[in-house]
Amino acid sequence: MTNVFAVSGNHSVFSWDSLGDIKEGRGNLGEDMPVLVYRLMQYTMLDVLAKAFDEDQANEYFRQAGHLAGVAFAQNTLDLKVDFDTFIANLQKALVDLKIGVLRMEAFDPVTGDLAMTVAQDLDCSGLPITNETVCNYDEGFISGILEAYTGTKYEVKEVDCWASGDRVCRFKGIAAR
């Protein structure tokens, strides 16, 4: 029997293979699950982290996890050798196919690499109560990881509008490292 996680020191290290063969393992139930279950895991984990550290640190850990997931997602599901427009079209399709959200590119500066995009029907927050805050820290990391995997450049991604802040889409600004 092989370990699903690569062991490094005293902790497990994520690898794409650790996700397993979902089709084989969930033959009757299938690959889909309700968003409620995903959010239950996400928000209880965020609560535990915030209590163990503080809210800012918990959000940073979520950003880091999102970044790790974004890099792995891009490397394992997207063609990283296509031109930018094709890459974005493929990303849009993948996000819809996986029911993560509906991505729309609003602006892209080909000189700097800076961009603005929205995600509608976002997995993390669409339908949440309005709290006048942005809550998609995991998505910030996820998007930055995807962009880094494609461009080879680090990105700082910040959510500037969110369902929880009263908007009906999440808007992200991405600044490429210079």
Contacts in CASP RR format, 6 or more apart in sequence:
PFRMAT RR
TARGET T0000
AUTHOR 0000-0000-0000
METHOD contacts of the structure
MODEL  1
MTNVFAVSGNHSVFSWDSLGDIKEGRGNLGEDMPVLVYRLMQYTMLDVLA
KAFDEDQANEYFRQAGHLAGVAFAQNTLDLKVDFDTFIANLQKALVDLKI
GVLRMEAFDPVTGDLAMTVAQDLDCSGLPITNETVCNYDEGFISGILEAY
TGTKYEVKEVDCWASGDRVCRFKGIAAR
4 17 0 8 1.000
4 18 0 8 1.000
4 20 0 8 1.000
5 12 0 8 1.000
5 13 0 8 1.000
5 14 0 8 1.000
5 15 0 8 1.000
5 18 0 8 1.000
6 12 0 8 1.000
6 13 0 8 1.000
6 15 0 8 1.000
6 18 0 8 1.000
7 13 0 8 1.000
12 18 0 8 1.000
14 68 0 8 1.000
14 72 0 8 1.000
15 72 0 8 1.000
16 72 0 8 1.000
16 75 0 8 1.000
16 76 0 8 1.000
22 30 0 8 1.000
22 31 0 8 1.000
23 30 0 8 1.000
23 31 0 8 1.000
32 99 0 8 1.000
35 123 0 8 1.000
38 123 0 8 1.000
39 124 0 8 1.000
42 124 0 8 1.000
42 138 0 8 1.000
46 58 0 8 1.000
46 59 0 8 1.000
46 62 0 8 1.000
49 57 0 8 1.000
49 58 0 8 1.000
49 61 0 8 1.000
49 62 0 8 1.000
50 57 0 8 1.000
50 58 0 8 1.000
52 58 0 8 1.000
53 61 0 8 1.000
59 137 0 8 1.000
60 137 0 8 1.000
62 137 0 8 1.000
62 138 0 8 1.000
63 137 0 8 1.000
63 138 0 8 1.000
63 140 0 8 1.000
63 141 0 8 1.000
63 144 0 8 1.000
64 141 0 8 1.000
65 138 0 8 1.000
65 141 0 8 1.000
66 138 0 8 1.000
66 139 0 8 1.000
66 140 0 8 1.000
66 141 0 8 1.000
66 142 0 8 1.000
66 145 0 8 1.000
67 141 0 8 1.000
67 142 0 8 1.000
67 144 0 8 1.000
67 145 0 8 1.000
67 148 0 8 1.000
68 145 0 8 1.000
69 138 0 8 1.000
69 141 0 8 1.000
69 142 0 8 1.000
69 145 0 8 1.000
70 141 0 8 1.000
70 142 0 8 1.000
70 143 0 8 1.000
70 144 0 8 1.000
70 145 0 8 1.000
70 146 0 8 1.000
70 149 0 8 1.000
71 145 0 8 1.000
71 146 0 8 1.000
71 148 0 8 1.000
71 149 0 8 1.000
73 142 0 8 1.000
73 146 0 8 1.000
74 80 0 8 1.000
74 145 0 8 1.000
74 146 0 8 1.000
74 149 0 8 1.000
74 150 0 8 1.000
75 149 0 8 1.000
77 94 0 8 1.000
78 87 0 8 1.000
78 90 0 8 1.000
78 91 0 8 1.000
78 94 0 8 1.000
78 146 0 8 1.000
78 149 0 8 1.000
78 150 0 8 1.000
79 86 0 8 1.000
79 87 0 8 1.000
79 90 0 8 1.000
80 87 0 8 1.000
80 149 0 8 1.000
80 150 0 8 1.000
82 90 0 8 1.000
84 108 0 8 1.000
84 110 0 8 1.000
87 150 0 8 1.000
88 103 0 8 1.000
88 105 0 8 1.000
91 103 0 8 1.000
91 146 0 8 1.000
92 102 0 8 1.000
92 103 0 8 1.000
92 104 0 8 1.000
94 100 0 8 1.000
95 101 0 8 1.000
95 102 0 8 1.000
95 103 0 8 1.000
95 119 0 8 1.000
96 102 0 8 1.000
96 103 0 8 1.000
99 123 0 8 1.000
100 119 0 8 1.000
100 122 0 8 1.000
100 123 0 8 1.000
101 119 0 8 1.000
101 120 0 8 1.000
101 121 0 8 1.000
101 122 0 8 1.000
101 123 0 8 1.000
102 119 0 8 1.000
102 120 0 8 1.000
102 121 0 8 1.000
103 117 0 8 1.000
103 118 0 8 1.000
103 119 0 8 1.000
104 117 0 8 1.000
104 118 0 8 1.000
104 119 0 8 1.000
104 120 0 8 1.000
104 169 0 8 1.000
105 115 0 8 1.000
105 116 0 8 1.000
105 117 0 8 1.000
106 115 0 8 1.000
106 116 0 8 1.000
106 117 0 8 1.000
106 118 0 8 1.000
106 171 0 8 1.000
107 114 0 8 1.000
107 115 0 8 1.000
107 116 0 8 1.000
108 114 0 8 1.000
108 115 0 8 1.000
108 116 0 8 1.000
109 115 0 8 1.000
112 176 0 8 1.000
112 178 0 8 1.000
113 151 0 8 1.000
113 153 0 8 1.000
113 176 0 8 1.000
114 173 0 8 1.000
114 174 0 8 1.000
114 175 0 8 1.000
114 176 0 8 1.000
115 147 0 8 1.000
115 173 0 8 1.000
115 174 0 8 1.000
116 171 0 8 1.000
116 172 0 8 1.000
116 173 0 8 1.000
116 174 0 8 1.000
117 143 0 8 1.000
117 171 0 8 1.000
117 172 0 8 1.000
118 161 0 8 1.000
118 169 0 8 1.000
118 170 0 8 1.000
118 171 0 8 1.000
118 172 0 8 1.000
119 139 0 8 1.000
119 169 0 8 1.000
119 170 0 8 1.000
119 172 0 8 1.000
120 126 0 8 1.000
120 168 0 8 1.000
120 169 0 8 1.000
120 170 0 8 1.000
122 136 0 8 1.000
122 139 0 8 1.000
122 163 0 8 1.000
122 169 0 8 1.000
122 170 0 8 1.000
124 135 0 8 1.000
124 136 0 8 1.000
124 138 0 8 1.000
124 139 0 8 1.000
124 170 0 8 1.000
125 135 0 8 1.000
125 136 0 8 1.000
125 162 0 8 1.000
125 163 0 8 1.000
125 164 0 8 1.000
125 170 0 8 1.000
126 163 0 8 1.000
127 163 0 8 1.000
128 135 0 8 1.000
128 163 0 8 1.000
128 164 0 8 1.000
129 164 0 8 1.000
130 163 0 8 1.000
130 164 0 8 1.000
130 165 0 8 1.000
130 166 0 8 1.000
131 164 0 8 1.000
131 165 0 8 1.000
132 164 0 8 1.000
132 165 0 8 1.000
132 166 0 8 1.000
133 162 0 8 1.000
133 164 0 8 1.000
133 165 0 8 1.000
134 159 0 8 1.000
134 160 0 8 1.000
134 161 0 8 1.000
134 162 0 8 1.000
134 164 0 8 1.000
134 165 0 8 1.000
134 170 0 8 1.000
135 159 0 8 1.000
135 162 0 8 1.000
135 164 0 8 1.000
136 159 0 8 1.000
136 162 0 8 1.000
136 170 0 8 1.000
136 172 0 8 1.000
137 159 0 8 1.000
139 159 0 8 1.000
139 170 0 8 1.000
139 172 0 8 1.000
140 157 0 8 1.000
140 158 0 8 1.000
140 159 0 8 1.000
140 172 0 8 1.000
141 157 0 8 1.000
143 155 0 8 1.000
143 157 0 8 1.000
143 172 0 8 1.000
143 174 0 8 1.000
144 154 0 8 1.000
144 155 0 8 1.000
144 156 0 8 1.000
144 157 0 8 1.000
144 174 0 8 1.000
145 155 0 8 1.000
147 153 0 8 1.000
147 155 0 8 1.000
147 157 0 8 1.000
147 174 0 8 1.000
147 176 0 8 1.000
148 154 0 8 1.000
148 155 0 8 1.000
151 176 0 8 1.000
153 176 0 8 1.000
153 177 0 8 1.000
154 176 0 8 1.000
154 177 0 8 1.000
155 174 0 8 1.000
155 175 0 8 1.000
155 176 0 8 1.000
155 177 0 8 1.000
156 174 0 8 1.000
156 175 0 8 1.000
156 177 0 8 1.000
157 172 0 8 1.000
157 173 0 8 1.000
157 174 0 8 1.000
157 175 0 8 1.000
158 172 0 8 1.000
158 173 0 8 1.000
158 174 0 8 1.000
159 170 0 8 1.000
159 171 0 8 1.000
159 172 0 8 1.000
160 171 0 8 1.000
160 172 0 8 1.000
160 173 0 8 1.000
161 167 0 8 1.000
161 169 0 8 1.000
161 170 0 8 1.000
161 171 0 8 1.000
162 170 0 8 1.000
162 171 0 8 1.000
163 169 0 8 1.000
163 170 0 8 1.000
END
